[in-house]
Amino acid sequence: MKSKIEHFSGGLSGISFSFREHEIDLLIERLQALKSRKIGHFHFRSDSFESEQGIADVELSMMGEHEDDEMSIE
């Protein structure tokens, strides 16, 4: 997996991920486990925390029922 951060004017950032085919299968498996509440969350993690920049960790979890959306899936 590769990740990239893009900084926009105004202080916002974009994050992109590129996956290998087997990682897509694992992502689908983890999302299904999350949806069925078999797991509470899961992570994308860097192989090395030695870099001075980049993404070290991303956590994915279910939103609470009464939380407001801040993003959408396109």
N, C-alpha and C positions, 0 to 999 in steps of 0.2 A: 504494500500500500504506500502511496505517496500522498503527502499533504502540502498545501500551499496557502499562505495568507496573503491577501491583497488588501492594502490600505486605501480607503477612499477618502476624498476630501470631506471635511466635517467630522472626522473622527471615527467613522464606522469602518468595519473590516469585513471582508468576505473570506470564506474558507472553502477550498475545493479539495476533494479526495479523489484519487484514482485507485481502482481496485483491480486485482487479478481475479480471474474467474472463480477460483476456489474461495477467495475472500468474500465474493458476492454470495456464494452458497452459505458460508458461515454467518454473514450478516443477516441473511433471510432467516436462518435458524435461530439466531439470537433475538431478532425482532419478534418472531413467532413465540418464543419463550417469554419475552417481555409482555407481549399482548395477552398471553394466557396466564400471566402472573406467576410463572414457574421461577422467574428471576426478578429481582427488584431493579436492577440496572446492569449495564455492561460498559466496557471501555474500549476506545481505540487508544493504544499507547505507543509511544516512541520506543524504538529498540535501544536508543541511547539518550540519556538525559545530559550528555556532555556538551551539546550544542548551546551556544549563547542565544540563539533565536530559533523560532519555529514553534511547533505544537508538541507539547510533551504528553498531554492526556486530554481525551474527550470522553465525557460520561454521557450515556444515553439512558433515559428513564421515562416512566409514564408521568404525565402531568396530572395534577390534582383536578378533581371534577370541577372546581369553581375557580381555577386559575385562568387568567386571560391569555389568549394567544398573542405571540409577538412575531411569529413567522408563519409561512405557509409552505407547502410542498408543491412544486411546479413540475 
